[in-house]
């Protein structure tokens, strides 16, 4: 069991700077035959000095202009370069056959994150010895898998991580019968060459992955023009059999986590930390929902402060 530090808001590094002005440049890269579209975020007027960097990834079905952009800009305000990208088959990284688009594939997304780390290490604006990973919600598991055993990544941070195991999957998706039904639905979709449905809709909508309203359904929040708002039922089996809360000892880098009991499946994080043997910093915020972590300014500020303080500790001892 890991020995972790419980960080309260009063103990955090205070952020005194307003959100910095940023400049961006597009970076395309290839992985497993797909061309991915990414964005490097830098302080406005950057003088070319190599900066420590953070690769930021977002929740399931998301694109880089949503919560990844929010946290990338927050990292720039705290002295880092940041990199975001669209996973293969999502957003601008859409050069796949229709049957393979909008598939929430943990294996593919983990591979894409590994490729992103490799390309970031080659960028002249980045200090290749100071690269970190920040995963939000579902991509927390992908980020753990991409960082585990990766000597090129010094530290990892997770915000509102969705870390599920078999028990949590059954609790969320209708028990063993519900899970079996969704896996059968997914297999039928694969056989049919894919079956794409809306990802988000108003509360109670039918035929929608997330019929709950809120972030993904509100234009002033996550329902931006860049958002695909698509889900391919062909991804169900890969998602439901993905259990990132298991085998936490695969991760050896120092870890920082910000979560809340009011957000999604905090029990998954507890199970992960129970088996994690490395150094970890944990900050549990009160009454912060999953969607609040994506774009509520005060909650983003607190989470970003924790991550910046964690990543700033990178030293030769981590290398």
C-alpha distance (Angstrom), angle and dihedral (degrees) to the residues before:
residue distance angle dihedral
X1 . . .
X2 3.77 . .
X3 3.75 125.0 .
X4 3.81 103.5 -130.8
X5 3.76 135.0 -177.3
X6 3.80 117.5 -123.9
X7 3.78 106.3 -144.8
X8 3.79 120.3 -160.0
X9 3.77 124.1 -158.0
X10 3.81 90.6 -108.5
X11 3.79 90.6 56.9
X12 3.79 95.4 51.0
X13 3.73 126.0 108.7
X14 3.81 103.4 -97.0
X15 3.77 116.3 -125.3
X16 3.78 110.3 -140.4
X17 3.77 99.9 168.8
X18 3.78 122.6 90.1
X19 3.77 115.7 -124.1
X20 3.77 104.6 -65.0
X21 3.76 123.1 -121.4
X22 3.77 108.6 -107.9
X23 3.73 138.1 -158.1
X24 3.78 122.3 -153.9
X25 3.74 139.7 -161.4
X26 3.76 129.3 -167.3
X27 3.79 118.9 -115.2
X28 3.80 121.3 -171.2
X29 3.78 121.4 -166.2
X30 3.79 139.0 173.0
X31 3.77 128.5 -121.5
X32 3.80 127.2 172.9
X33 3.79 92.0 -20.8
X34 3.82 96.7 -48.1
X35 3.80 125.3 108.6
X36 3.80 111.3 -133.9
X37 3.78 126.0 -159.4
X38 3.80 118.5 -139.0
X39 3.79 141.2 169.8
X40 3.80 130.0 -140.0
X41 3.82 113.9 -150.1
X42 3.81 119.7 -154.8
X43 3.81 136.4 167.0
X44 3.78 111.3 -85.9
X45 3.80 110.0 -93.5
X46 3.78 92.4 16.7
X47 3.81 109.4 -172.4
X48 3.79 96.6 -144.0
X49 3.79 97.2 -97.8
X50 3.79 111.8 148.5
X51 3.80 107.5 -108.2
X52 3.79 132.9 -162.2
X53 3.79 107.0 -100.1
X54 3.79 140.7 -146.5
X55 3.80 124.4 -156.8
X56 3.83 106.4 -149.2
X57 3.81 125.2 -159.9
X58 3.79 130.0 -179.6
X59 3.78 145.9 -145.8
X60 3.80 125.9 -61.9
X61 3.82 116.3 -66.6
X62 3.83 89.6 11.5
X63 3.80 130.5 133.6
X64 3.77 127.6 -144.0
X65 3.81 94.8 -101.2
X66 3.81 91.4 65.3
X67 3.83 123.6 63.6
X68 3.82 93.8 -23.5
X69 3.82 90.1 63.2
X70 3.82 91.1 47.5
X71 3.80 92.3 54.8
X72 3.81 93.7 39.3
X73 3.80 90.1 57.8
X74 3.80 90.1 45.8
X75 3.80 90.5 53.4
X76 3.81 91.3 50.0
X77 3.81 88.8 52.6
X78 3.81 87.0 56.7
X79 3.79 97.3 51.2
X80 3.80 104.7 -87.9
X81 3.76 136.7 113.6
X82 3.80 110.4 -125.9
X83 3.78 134.4 -157.9
X84 3.79 129.4 -159.3
X85 3.80 131.4 172.8
X86 3.78 144.8 174.2
X87 3.79 115.0 -105.3
X88 3.78 117.6 -122.1
X89 3.79 111.2 -74.5
X90 3.81 93.7 18.2
X91 3.79 132.2 94.2
X92 3.78 112.9 -28.6
X93 3.81 92.4 -10.5
X94 3.76 90.2 74.9
X95 3.80 104.5 128.1
X96 3.79 96.2 122.3
X97 3.81 132.7 103.3
X98 3.80 112.2 -86.1
X99 3.82 91.3 -108.9
X100 3.81 89.9 61.5
X101 3.80 98.7 43.8
X102 3.80 122.9 103.4
X103 3.82 92.1 14.0
X104 3.80 112.1 147.8
X105 3.79 94.1 -140.1
X106 3.83 114.5 171.4
X107 3.81 90.8 -165.5
X108 3.80 94.3 51.3
X109 3.78 94.2 43.3
X110 3.80 92.6 48.2
X111 3.79 89.6 51.6
X112 3.81 90.8 48.8
X113 3.82 90.8 53.2
X114 3.79 91.0 51.3
X115 3.80 89.1 51.7
X116 3.81 90.2 49.1
X117 3.79 90.6 54.9
X118 3.78 89.7 52.0
X119 3.79 94.5 51.4
X120 3.82 93.7 43.8
X121 3.81 89.6 55.7
X122 3.82 89.0 60.3
X123 3.81 96.6 52.6
X124 3.83 114.2 107.8
X125 3.81 92.1 -139.3
X126 3.82 91.2 59.4
X127 3.79 130.4 79.5
X128 3.80 99.3 -134.0
X129 3.81 91.1 -155.2
X130 3.82 91.7 58.8
X131 3.82 106.3 54.2
X132 3.81 121.5 139.8
X133 3.80 137.2 178.1
X134 3.81 128.6 -131.8
X135 3.81 118.2 -170.8
X136 3.81 124.2 -172.7
X137 3.83 124.9 -158.1
X138 3.83 112.1 -41.2
X139 3.78 93.9 7.2
X140 3.80 89.5 61.0
X141 3.80 87.5 82.8
X142 3.78 92.1 45.6
X143 3.79 89.8 48.7
X144 3.80 91.9 51.4
X145 3.80 90.4 51.5
X146 3.82 92.4 46.2
X147 3.81 92.9 49.0
X148 3.82 97.7 42.7
X149 3.78 109.0 102.8
X150 3.81 91.2 1.1
X151 3.80 108.5 129.3
X152 3.80 90.5 -171.7
X153 3.82 92.6 69.2
X154 3.80 117.9 71.4
X155 3.81 104.9 -173.3
X156 3.78 140.1 6.9
X157 3.79 132.6 -148.0
X158 3.81 129.8 -169.4
X159 3.81 127.4 -161.8
X160 3.83 118.3 -162.8
X161 3.81 89.9 -20.1
X162 3.79 119.4 -155.1
X163 3.81 100.1 -147.2
X164 3.78 109.7 168.7
X165 3.78 134.7 -178.8
X166 3.80 130.2 -173.2
X167 3.80 93.2 -83.1
X168 3.79 93.2 50.5
X169 3.80 91.6 46.1
X170 3.80 90.4 56.2
X171 3.81 92.0 45.9
X172 3.81 92.1 52.1
X173 3.80 100.5 39.0
X174 3.79 104.6 44.6
X175 3.78 105.0 -81.2
X176 3.79 126.7 -78.3
X177 3.81 92.1 -43.3
X178 3.79 92.7 50.8
X179 3.79 92.0 49.0
X180 3.79 92.0 47.5
X181 3.80 90.3 49.9
X182 3.79 92.9 51.6
X183 3.79 91.8 47.5
X184 3.80 89.0 52.1
X185 3.80 89.2 49.1
X186 3.78 89.3 51.1
X187 3.77 93.7 50.0
X188 3.79 90.8 50.1
X189 3.80 89.6 50.9
X190 3.80 90.8 51.6
X191 3.81 90.3 50.4
X192 3.80 89.8 49.9
X193 3.79 92.8 52.0
X194 3.80 94.8 -103.2
X195 3.79 135.1 -40.5
X196 3.79 115.8 -137.2
X197 3.81 122.0 -162.0
X198 3.81 132.9 170.3
X199 3.78 112.4 -77.6
X200 3.81 96.8 -150.6
X201 3.77 137.4 26.8
X202 3.79 143.8 150.4
X203 3.78 120.2 -62.6
X204 3.79 110.5 -69.4
X205 3.80 96.9 11.8
X206 3.80 115.6 152.6
X207 3.79 125.9 -129.4
X208 3.81 92.1 23.9
X209 3.80 128.6 118.5
X210 3.83 94.2 -139.3
X211 3.84 109.1 25.2
X212 3.78 91.3 173.3
X213 3.80 107.6 99.4
X214 3.77 116.0 -140.9
X215 3.79 128.0 95.6
X216 3.82 101.3 2.8
X217 3.79 93.1 42.1
X218 3.82 99.2 46.7
X219 3.84 116.1 86.5
X220 3.80 92.2 -151.3
X221 3.81 89.4 56.8
X222 3.80 125.0 26.2
X223 3.83 102.5 -19.9
X224 3.80 91.3 87.0
X225 3.82 123.1 150.4
X226 3.82 91.3 -103.2
X227 3.82 92.3 58.4
X228 3.80 112.5 101.6
X229 3.82 93.2 -153.9
X230 3.79 88.6 -157.2
X231 3.79 135.7 126.8
X232 3.79 125.9 -173.7
X233 3.80 112.6 -145.3
X234 3.80 87.1 -148.2
X235 3.81 86.6 81.1
X236 3.80 98.5 63.3
X237 3.79 99.6 95.2
X238 3.79 94.6 47.7
X239 3.79 91.4 48.7
X240 3.80 98.1 44.4
X241 3.79 94.3 47.7
X242 3.81 92.1 48.2
X243 3.82 109.6 103.3
X244 3.81 110.5 177.4
X245 3.82 92.8 167.1
X246 3.80 87.8 70.4
X247 3.81 123.1 84.6
X248 3.83 98.1 16.8
X249 3.79 91.8 171.1
X250 3.81 89.0 76.6
X251 3.82 86.0 81.5
X252 3.81 117.3 74.9
X253 3.81 103.7 163.6
X254 3.82 119.7 99.8
X255 3.80 110.0 -87.3
X256 3.81 134.8 -150.1
X257 3.81 122.6 -171.7
X258 3.80 133.2 -173.3
X259 3.79 115.9 -168.9
X260 3.80 142.9 138.5
X261 3.77 136.1 -139.4
X262 3.82 85.7 -127.3
X263 3.82 91.9 58.4
X264 3.81 128.8 77.0
X265 3.82 122.8 -55.0
X266 3.83 101.2 -26.3
X267 3.81 86.1 171.2
X268 3.80 88.0 72.6
X269 3.78 90.6 58.2
X270 3.80 90.9 48.9
X271 3.79 91.0 52.9
X272 3.79 91.1 48.6
X273 3.80 93.5 49.4
X274 3.80 91.6 47.0
X275 3.79 88.3 65.3
X276 3.80 99.8 33.1
X277 3.78 113.2 108.5
X278 3.79 100.9 -172.6
X279 3.80 132.6 84.5
X280 3.80 113.1 -72.5
X281 3.78 137.4 179.8
X282 3.81 115.7 -155.0
X283 3.79 126.2 -168.0
X284 3.80 116.5 -177.4
X285 3.80 112.7 -167.2
X286 3.78 120.9 -157.5
X287 3.81 122.7 -113.8
X288 3.81 96.4 -8.8
X289 3.79 114.1 145.4
X290 3.79 125.4 -146.1
X291 3.79 92.3 -105.5
X292 3.82 91.8 46.8
X293 3.78 88.3 62.9
X294 3.81 89.3 58.0
X295 3.78 100.4 59.4
X296 3.80 116.0 -15.1
X297 3.84 101.7 123.3
X298 3.79 98.0 -139.2
X299 3.79 94.5 45.8
X300 3.81 92.3 45.3
X301 3.81 89.3 49.4
X302 3.79 92.8 53.2
X303 3.78 93.3 45.7
X304 3.81 92.6 46.0
X305 3.81 91.5 49.7
X306 3.79 90.1 54.7
X307 3.78 92.3 48.1
X308 3.80 94.0 46.8
X309 3.80 92.0 50.4
X310 3.80 89.7 49.3
X311 3.79 95.8 47.7
X312 3.81 92.1 44.9
X313 3.81 89.2 63.2
X314 3.79 90.9 68.8
X315 3.78 106.7 126.8
X316 3.76 140.4 156.5
X317 3.79 86.9 -79.8
X318 3.82 88.6 68.2
X319 3.77 95.0 50.6
